[in-house]
Amino acid sequence: MGSGHDEVTWLETGQQQAWRAFIMGSELLLHQLDRELRAEHELSFSEYEILVRLSEAEDGRMRMALLADSMSHSRSRVTHTIARMERAGLVERHASASDGRGVVAVMTPQGRDLLVQAAPTHVRGVRQHLVDLASPEDFAALGRIFDEVSDRLLRDLPAGADIRDEAQRPG
């Protein structure tokens, strides 16, 4: 009776160590960036990322579904975060002006001001806790690796599947 383990190519010691370092390092990094934003600006990492996406969108507005897709978060999670941000005066929700269907998140002037204040904190943290620890070549390789990981995983999703409903990130 085969258990399926016969077909697995187990990780070599160095590969296993690198994998575990990735898991621990990425979790610690995301939590640290979240802690710094909360401590200095009372803003979570997820809220910061929403403000960034809205700031890059035309007129500071974006369909909620597209916002969720751009962050690889579930729609329900983004809706919950946007509701919290709306209560804080950082965003507003409106019906889509283009077709009346769907909901659009719009960054308020208060949201833009907070983003301008929080961006240096976030960039400092990313530099201190990641970018400055790697050589330019290693950092470029990291980008290439995760572009490939993202491209393959998104391409291989079954039609209609949404893995984001299961994903948990600091928020």
N, C-alpha and C positions, 0 to 999 in steps of 0.2 A: 504494500500500500504506500503510494507516494504521498507525501504531505505537501508537495509543491515547493518544498525547500530545496529540492535537488536542482531546480531551474534557476535559483537565485545566485547571482555573482556577488558574494559578500564583499563588503568594503574592506580594503586593506587598512592596516593600522593608521597610516598617515591620512588616508581618506576619511576614516571614522573620526579622527581627531579634528580634522578640518571641518567636517560636518557639525560636530558638537560645538566647535568654536563659533561657527556661523550662527547656530541656533541661540546660544547663550549671548553672543555679542549683539545680534540683531534685536533680541528681546530687551536687553539692557539698554541699548542705544535708544530705541523707541520710547522706553519708559523714562529715560533721562531727559530726552527732548521734551516729553510731555510734562515732566516735573518742573523743568526750567520755565516753560511757557506759563504753567499754572502759577508758579511762585512769583514771577515777575509781572504777569499780565492778566492773571485769573482767566486764562484761555487754555483749553485743552489742545493737544496736538491735532485731533480731528477737526476741531473748530478752526484752528489755524489753517489747515489744509483746505477747508471749505472757503475761507476768505481768500486764500491764494488763487484757487480755481475761479472764483467770482471776479477777482481783480484782473485776471487774464482774459475773461470773457467780454464780449462786446457789451458796452453799457453796464458792466458789472452785474449782468443777469444771465441765468442759465437754467434750463429745464431741470427739474429735480431728478428725473431719470438719467439724464446725461451727466449730471453732477455725481450721482451714485456710481455710474459706470466709470467716470474718469478717476474715481478714488478707489475702485474695486471694493466698494462697500455695498451692503444690501440697501435696497430702497427704504426699507423700514428703519434701518439704523440711521440713514441720512435724514429721513423725515423727523426722527426723534431728536437728532442733533440740531437740525434747523429750527425745530420748535423751541428748543432751549435758547438758541441764538436770537430768535425772534423776540422772546421775552426779555432778553438783555438789550434789545434795540440794535443788534448788529446786522440783521437781515430782515427782509419782509418777504412775504409770499403773495404772489398775484396769479390770477388765471393767465394763461398764455395769451398774449395779444394777437399772435399770428393766426391761431386757429380756434381759440377759446377752449381747447382741450389741454389737459395737463396743467401742471403748476410750475411757475417760474420762481426761483429764489433770486432776490435782488439785494445786493449789498447796500447798506445805508451809509451816509457820511460817517456816522459813529463807527461802523464796521471798518471802513477804509482807514480812519484815524488809528484804530486799534491795530490793524495790520501794519501800518507804517511804524508804529511803536514796537510791535512784536517781532518784525522781520529781522532786525539786527540780533536779537536774542537767539532766534532760531538759527540763523546763519553762523553765529559764533559757536553755538553748540555743535552744529554739523561739522564745522571745521575742527574744533577742539577734540571732539570725540570720534571723528572718522577721517576726514580728508587729510588733516595734517599728520596722521599716523601712518599713512601709506605713501609710497613713492608715486609720482605722477603716472608711471607705467602700471603699477599695481591698481591704482584707482581707475584708470582707463579700462583695465582688464575686468575689474569688478562691474563696471557699467556694461561692457560687452556681454559678460556672462548673464547678467540679470535682464538685459534686453532679450537675449535668446530664451531664457527661462520664461519670461512673460509672453513672448511671441508664441512659443510652442504651447504653453498651457492655455492661452486664449484661443489659439487656432484649434486645439484638440477638444475644446468644450463641446459636449453634445448640444444640438439645437435646443434652445430654451433652458439650458442648465444655467444655474446661477450659484457658483461656489461661494459667492460673497455672503450669502445668508448664514454660512457656517463660520466665516472668518471672524476672528476676534482680534482687535487691535486696541491700543490705548485710546481712550476716548472719554 
